[in-house]
């Protein structure tokens, strides 16, 4: 995710899906995989539309290869702002996903320039619940981690 | 956090095997037979001591098993020098196995080999009575390697009292499950110790020291589950709490020539038992070794706290395996994770 932060004016929005699994013992959720922008996605400075079928293939492959332990957790995308807030478009999108999703909860990330924000969405809730804001601190930005 | 089933599995793996126990018993009985048939030794009654007796045995990493057997000779300590009986035992057993016998300070050791490797040793500890006609009189342990050494002496000892002292922690059927947790925690620490400390010299803290501290300081960690009407035990929590207690026993003593902050640990054999007074169980460790011990306890606590902070059960087990070694189980992600519904939102549209 780090490599998609919109630092300059020419950087376009990016996004993908979050995939995770839950411990049997305590139901802790571990988001372990994400998909990243693909050629048929629509990306402008202020829009990201996940259109490429590759995201779906990415998830299905993971699901089938592991005996079905991976769940679609939600969406992530970038915003060209320091502290990310969800837009009306985001809210509509999340509500639609919540409505269609067979399970109750999703989590969505917005990647800002200084912070990542995480929201929970569920069928009953009208508004997303802010779970947390995490700073992109220097260590995090410098780390050459391949996971995010 | 629910790591309990992995700890239980770990305990089952490291716990001294029953077959090994019976093989050790066989070896012991052969040796004792030889000693009983000798006309040079007074009669004796044997007493298993050590971890074997206390049910705290752990599979040794180097696969060399040992059993401690106390021989309480029906003899007065004043009628024998400390080396006399040890030397006779040595002579009787030295040709019994290819590896022979060795006189050590606290015992005579007979080593067996298995498939060409040294795999078993039996430590025979020699005791005499203050008054052989009164088996409740003071026992003395024959300490020393040679009669020339100043250290060689009859040392006040209480092997039966010591085993009883440990067994009284969570004694009886009502406390069986608590007792099992107490024993498991000691086994985990023994395996950690076996992995972290060199067994040469006196680098390694003696297990009996940790056991006795646990008798005083260990507290069970469990919660009552209303639904199943059973206690559910939390070994991780019990272990971490005990280590934090253990840590408080280290006292800062000053700085070494090389600038190292030195700590010592003192823990005496229980004064209610009939040992020499004020004997620190860790006395053989130098200040540097005691400080190593403290630092290893500190990093164990830190490592366990990092396990506690981790949300992924698989990763928690990976970290625990780094601490305790390969016997700690790491589940496959597929067995530790819930089955999920195969679903993905077909598309997603976002924007500022």
Interface residues (C-beta under 8 A of the other chain):
Chain A: X13 X15 X17 X21 X22 X23 X24 X25 X26 X27 X28 X29 X30 X46 X47 X48 X49 X50 X51 X55 X56 X59 X60 X63 X66 X67 X68 X69 X70 X71 X72 X75 X77 X79 X80 X81 X87 X89 X90 X93 X97 X100 X101 X102 X103
Chain B: X1 X2 X3 X5 X311 X312 X313 X315 X333 X334 X336 X337 X338 X339 X340 X341 X342 X343 X344 X345 X346 X347 X348 X349 X350 X351 X352
